[in-house]
Amino acid sequence: MPQFIADMLKDFRRMNLYSSDRIFDFSSATLNNKLARCAETAGVKRIRIHDLRHSHASMLIKAGFQPIDVADRLGHSNANITLKVYSHFYDTKRYELANKLNDLH
């Protein structure tokens, strides 16, 4: 987790805004409902909370992180799972590699 998030959570706990093991006092269903309402209000396609995980993975891949790093971040037991789910994001990296090899010629 980025340090600024860790710092925010420490402040949140220090201010006694939560006292249990849970940081937020609502369920994932409540969060999904709120997200759906916000999407409707904004006039954009509805997404699920889990879709944010996919966006996060694609951003890591586009930033150049290796499958093993992405797997670790997502909690996958190995990089093969990451590659199975997100291999289509690596297509761009394959083209970049081929172009760099062409530039060496």
C-alpha positions in Angstrom: 0.0 0.0 0.0 1.3 3.5 -0.8 2.7 5.3 2.3 0.2 8.1 2.0 -2.7 5.6 2.4 -1.0 4.0 5.4 -0.6 7.5 7.0 -4.2 8.3 6.3 -5.4 5.1 8.0 -3.2 5.8 11.0 -4.7 9.2 11.3 -8.2 7.7 10.9 -7.5 5.2 13.7 -5.9 7.9 15.9 -9.0 10.0 15.7 -11.0 7.0 16.9 -13.2 7.0 13.9 -13.2 3.2 14.0 -12.7 0.9 16.9 -13.1 -2.6 15.5 -11.0 -4.6 13.1 -13.0 -3.1 10.3 -12.1 0.3 8.9 -15.4 1.0 7.3 -18.8 0.6 8.9 -20.7 -0.7 5.9 -21.0 -3.8 3.8 -19.7 -4.4 0.2 -23.4 -4.5 -0.9 -23.9 -1.0 0.5 -20.8 0.2 -1.3 -21.9 -1.4 -4.6 -25.4 0.2 -4.3 -23.8 3.6 -3.7 -21.5 3.1 -6.7 -24.4 2.1 -8.9 -26.4 5.2 -7.9 -23.4 7.5 -8.5 -22.8 6.0 -11.9 -26.5 6.5 -12.8 -26.3 10.1 -11.6 -23.2 10.7 -13.6 -24.6 9.0 -16.7 -21.8 6.5 -17.0 -21.7 2.7 -17.2 -22.1 1.0 -13.9 -19.1 -0.9 -12.6 -18.6 -3.3 -9.7 -16.1 -2.8 -6.9 -14.3 -5.8 -8.3 -13.9 -3.9 -11.6 -11.6 -1.5 -9.7 -9.3 -4.4 -9.1 -9.0 -5.0 -12.8 -8.3 -1.3 -13.4 -5.6 -1.4 -10.8 -4.0 -4.4 -12.4 -4.1 -2.9 -15.9 -2.5 0.3 -14.6 0.3 -1.7 -13.0 0.9 -3.5 -16.3 0.8 -0.3 -18.3 3.3 1.2 -15.9 5.7 -1.6 -16.8 5.5 -3.9 -13.7 6.3 -7.5 -14.3 3.6 -10.3 -13.9 5.3 -11.5 -10.7 4.9 -8.0 -9.2 1.3 -7.7 -10.2 0.6 -11.2 -8.9 2.0 -10.3 -5.5 0.0 -7.0 -5.4 -3.2 -8.8 -6.2 -2.6 -11.7 -3.9 -2.3 -14.3 -6.6 -0.4 -17.4 -5.6 1.7 -17.2 -8.7 2.3 -15.2 -11.8 0.6 -17.8 -14.0 -2.8 -16.8 -12.6 -2.1 -13.2 -13.3 -1.0 -14.0 -16.9 -4.1 -16.1 -17.4 -6.5 -13.3 -16.4 -4.6 -10.3 -17.6 -2.5 -11.5 -20.6 -4.4 -9.3 -23.0 -2.9 -6.3 -21.3 0.6 -7.6 -22.1 -0.1 -7.5 -25.8 1.0 -3.8 -26.0 4.2 -4.7 -24.2 4.9 -7.4 -26.8 4.6 -4.7 -29.6 6.8 -2.3 -27.6 9.4 -5.0 -27.3 9.3 -5.8 -31.1 9.6 -2.1 -31.9 12.6 -1.7 -29.6 14.3 -4.6 -31.3 13.6 -3.0 -34.7 15.2 0.2 -33.4 18.4 -1.7 -32.6 18.7 -2.8 -36.2 
